Amino acid sequence: MPLQRIQKLIARYGRASRRKAEELIRDGRVRVDGITIKDFGTKVPEDALIEVDGTVINKNVRKIYLLLNKPAGWLCSKRDTKGRKLVYDLVEGSYGEMGLFTVGRLDYMSEGLLLLTNDGRFAQAIGHPSGEIVKEYEVTASAPIPYNLIDAWKKGVYIKTMRYAISGWRKVSETTAVISLHEGKNREIRILFASIAVGIARLKRIAIGSLALGDLAPGVYRELLPEELEELVPGLHNSPLSSE
């Protein structure tokens, strides 16, 4: 089970911001499995019992799994010094107090399927390459796509000492393709297309594993259905931190 910094978990469960969580830790107000924590760098299992001022903050926490159609021009970040729009501002009501975070990211100008959750196990299962969950991206290029070059990406290519590889592709039109990835490095598709001097006019994630974006409008979100969760990550409902 992955370990997380204690202040990150406190923020995730909606008890306080990370900065405020550090103050709570410094003041000796945080205990993990009955032990007072005073080191900001402490990493603990996600199923550890966390108390703040004697109150358990992660017992019976309802797990949230949201599918959001991220519009282009929104940032996957909790804050931004440039004043850009944040995807968390699209999530309304009590969801904003549930310690949500994005499962991976879409860059600022990319759009499409984005998952938000407060369940670390779910995020790990989706994001880790060992899960081999395929992500599909619809790419609209600014010029005809040289598909013979894209096919070579399945074997892997090196760009500035970094290896990039796709799982597969399919042609939609002369200028549009669907690219599949198992492991998505930062801006991977944009870097690959730049390496063959083809600009990207639009980049949209349309699927993660069995989960498709469908006809959800940009900026709109919904909770995943239990059957969607089970198909995407079998056995997830057996998590020890389940609210059931």
C-alpha positions as CSV (number, residue, x, y, z in Angstrom):
1,M,0.0,0.0,0.0
2,P,1.5,3.4,-0.9
3,L,2.5,5.8,1.8
4,Q,1.4,9.4,1.8
5,R,2.6,12.5,3.7
6,I,0.4,13.1,6.6
7,Q,-0.5,16.7,5.7
8,K,-1.6,15.5,2.2
9,L,-4.0,13.0,3.7
10,I,-5.4,15.6,6.2
11,A,-6.1,17.9,3.2
12,R,-7.5,15.1,1.2
13,Y,-10.1,14.3,3.9
14,G,-11.2,17.9,3.9
15,R,-10.0,18.7,7.4
16,A,-7.6,21.5,6.5
17,S,-5.4,22.9,3.7
18,R,-1.9,21.4,3.6
19,R,-0.5,24.6,5.1
20,K,-3.0,24.5,7.9
21,A,-2.3,20.8,8.4
22,E,1.4,21.6,8.9
23,E,0.4,24.0,11.7
24,L,-1.8,21.3,13.3
25,I,1.1,18.8,13.1
26,R,3.5,21.4,14.6
27,D,1.2,22.0,17.5
28,G,0.9,18.3,18.3
29,R,-2.8,18.1,17.4
30,V,-2.4,15.2,15.0
31,R,-2.2,11.5,15.9
32,V,-1.8,8.5,13.6
33,D,-2.8,5.1,15.0
34,G,-2.7,6.6,18.4
35,I,0.8,8.2,18.0
36,T,1.3,11.9,18.0
37,I,3.0,13.1,14.8
38,K,5.2,16.2,14.8
39,D,7.3,15.7,11.7
40,F,5.9,17.2,8.4
41,G,7.8,14.6,6.4
42,T,6.0,11.7,8.1
43,K,4.5,9.2,5.5
44,V,1.7,6.9,6.6
45,P,-0.5,4.2,5.0
46,E,-3.7,5.5,3.6
47,D,-5.7,3.2,5.8
48,A,-4.1,4.5,9.0
49,L,-6.4,6.0,11.6
50,I,-5.9,9.8,11.6
51,E,-7.0,12.0,14.4
52,V,-7.1,15.8,14.7
53,D,-7.9,17.2,18.1
54,G,-9.0,13.7,19.1
55,T,-11.5,13.3,16.3
56,V,-11.0,10.6,13.6
57,I,-11.1,12.3,10.3
58,N,-11.0,9.4,7.9
59,K,-13.4,6.9,9.4
60,N,-16.6,6.4,7.4
61,V,-15.5,9.0,4.8
62,R,-17.7,8.6,1.8
63,K,-15.6,7.8,-1.2
64,I,-16.3,10.1,-4.2
65,Y,-15.7,9.2,-7.8
66,L,-16.5,11.9,-10.4
67,L,-16.2,12.0,-14.1
68,L,-15.7,15.5,-15.4
69,N,-15.5,16.7,-19.0
70,K,-12.7,19.1,-18.6
71,P,-12.9,22.1,-21.0
72,A,-9.7,23.5,-22.7
73,G,-8.3,26.4,-20.8
74,W,-8.8,25.0,-17.3
75,L,-5.9,24.0,-15.0
76,C,-5.7,20.7,-13.0
77,S,-4.4,22.4,-9.9
78,K,-5.6,23.5,-6.5
79,R,-4.2,27.0,-7.0
80,D,-2.5,29.2,-9.6
81,T,-0.5,32.4,-9.3
82,K,-1.5,33.4,-12.8
83,G,-5.2,33.5,-12.0
84,R,-6.2,30.8,-14.5
85,K,-9.4,28.9,-14.1
86,L,-9.1,25.7,-12.0
87,V,-11.0,22.5,-12.6
88,Y,-11.9,22.3,-8.9
89,D,-14.0,25.5,-9.4
90,L,-16.3,23.4,-11.6
91,V,-17.2,21.1,-8.8
92,E,-20.0,22.5,-6.7
93,G,-21.7,22.0,-3.3
94,S,-20.4,19.6,-0.7
95,Y,-18.0,17.9,-3.2
96,G,-15.7,20.9,-2.6
97,E,-15.3,19.8,1.0
98,M,-14.6,16.1,0.3
99,G,-10.9,16.4,-0.2
100,L,-11.1,15.6,-4.0
101,F,-8.0,15.5,-6.2
102,T,-7.5,14.6,-9.9
103,V,-6.5,11.1,-11.0
104,G,-3.6,12.2,-13.2
105,R,-3.9,15.4,-15.1
106,L,-4.8,16.9,-18.4
107,D,-2.6,19.8,-19.5
108,Y,-4.1,23.3,-19.6
109,M,-5.3,23.3,-23.2
110,S,-6.3,19.6,-23.3
111,E,-9.8,18.6,-22.7
112,G,-12.1,15.6,-22.0
113,L,-12.4,12.8,-19.5
114,L,-10.9,13.7,-16.1
115,L,-11.5,11.7,-12.9
116,L,-11.7,13.3,-9.5
117,T,-11.7,11.3,-6.2
118,N,-10.8,11.2,-2.6
119,D,-9.8,7.6,-2.8
120,G,-6.1,7.0,-3.0
121,R,-6.4,3.3,-3.8
122,F,-8.6,4.1,-6.8
123,A,-6.1,6.8,-8.0
124,Q,-3.2,4.3,-7.7
125,A,-5.1,1.6,-9.6
126,I,-5.9,3.9,-12.4
127,G,-2.7,5.8,-12.7
128,H,0.0,3.1,-12.1
129,P,1.4,1.5,-15.3
130,S,1.2,-1.9,-13.7
131,G,-2.6,-1.6,-13.9
132,E,-2.3,-1.5,-17.7
133,I,-5.4,0.6,-18.0
134,V,-5.6,2.1,-21.5
135,K,-6.3,5.8,-21.9
136,E,-7.6,7.0,-25.3
137,Y,-7.0,10.4,-26.8
138,E,-8.6,12.0,-29.9
139,V,-6.1,14.1,-31.6
140,T,-7.0,16.7,-34.2
141,A,-3.9,17.8,-36.1
142,S,-3.3,21.1,-37.9
143,A,-2.1,19.1,-41.0
144,P,-2.5,15.6,-42.5
145,I,-1.1,13.0,-40.1
146,P,1.7,10.8,-41.4
147,Y,0.3,7.5,-40.1
148,N,3.4,5.6,-41.1
149,L,5.4,7.6,-38.6
150,I,2.8,7.1,-35.9
151,D,2.9,3.4,-36.3
152,A,6.6,3.4,-35.3
153,W,5.6,4.9,-32.0
154,K,4.2,1.5,-30.9
155,K,7.8,0.2,-30.7
156,G,8.9,3.3,-28.8
157,V,11.1,6.3,-29.8
158,Y,13.6,8.3,-27.9
159,I,13.2,12.1,-27.8
160,K,15.9,14.0,-25.8
161,T,16.9,10.8,-24.0
162,M,13.3,10.0,-22.9
163,R,11.5,7.0,-24.3
164,Y,7.9,7.4,-25.5
165,A,5.6,4.6,-26.7
166,I,2.0,4.3,-27.5
167,S,-0.2,1.2,-27.1
168,G,-2.0,1.7,-30.4
169,W,-3.8,4.1,-32.8
170,R,-6.7,4.2,-35.2
171,K,-7.3,6.6,-38.1
172,V,-10.5,8.7,-37.9
173,S,-9.7,11.0,-40.9
174,E,-6.6,12.5,-42.6
175,T,-6.2,15.0,-39.7
176,T,-7.8,13.1,-36.8
177,A,-6.6,10.0,-35.0
178,V,-7.2,8.2,-31.7
179,I,-4.0,7.4,-29.7
180,S,-4.0,4.9,-26.9
181,L,-1.5,5.0,-24.0
182,H,-0.9,2.6,-21.1
183,E,1.5,5.1,-19.4
184,G,1.0,8.8,-20.0
185,K,4.1,10.8,-19.5
186,N,3.7,14.6,-19.1
187,R,2.5,16.1,-22.4
188,E,3.5,12.8,-24.2
189,I,1.2,13.1,-27.2
190,R,2.1,16.7,-27.8
191,I,5.8,15.9,-27.6
192,L,5.4,13.0,-30.0
193,F,3.5,15.1,-32.6
194,A,6.0,18.0,-32.2
195,S,8.8,15.5,-33.0
196,I,7.3,14.9,-36.5
197,A,6.5,18.6,-36.9
198,V,2.8,18.2,-36.8
199,G,0.8,20.7,-34.7
200,I,-2.1,19.7,-32.6
201,A,-5.3,21.8,-32.9
202,R,-7.3,19.8,-30.3
203,L,-6.4,17.1,-27.8
204,K,-9.3,15.3,-26.1
205,R,-9.2,12.3,-23.8
206,I,-12.2,10.2,-24.6
207,A,-11.8,7.0,-22.5
208,I,-10.0,5.5,-19.5
209,G,-10.2,1.7,-19.6
210,S,-13.9,0.7,-19.9
211,L,-15.1,4.3,-19.0
212,A,-16.0,6.5,-21.9
213,L,-16.7,10.2,-21.9
214,G,-19.8,9.8,-23.9
215,D,-22.0,12.9,-24.6
216,L,-21.2,14.7,-21.3
217,A,-21.1,18.4,-22.0
218,P,-17.8,20.4,-21.3
219,G,-17.7,21.6,-17.7
220,V,-20.3,19.0,-16.6
221,Y,-19.5,16.2,-14.1
222,R,-21.3,13.2,-12.7
223,E,-20.7,10.4,-10.1
224,L,-19.6,7.1,-11.5
225,L,-22.1,4.3,-11.2
226,P,-21.3,1.3,-9.0
227,E,-21.1,-1.0,-12.0
228,E,-18.8,1.4,-13.8
229,L,-16.4,1.4,-10.8
230,E,-16.5,-2.4,-10.6
231,E,-15.7,-2.8,-14.3
232,L,-12.9,-0.2,-14.1
233,V,-11.3,-1.4,-10.9
234,P,-12.7,-4.8,-9.8
235,G,-13.0,-5.3,-6.0
236,L,-12.7,-1.6,-5.2
237,H,-15.8,-1.7,-2.9
238,N,-13.9,-4.0,-0.5
239,S,-11.6,-1.2,0.5
240,P,-11.1,-1.0,4.4
241,L,-11.9,2.7,4.2
242,S,-15.2,2.1,2.5
243,S,-18.2,4.0,4.0
244,E,-20.3,0.8,3.7
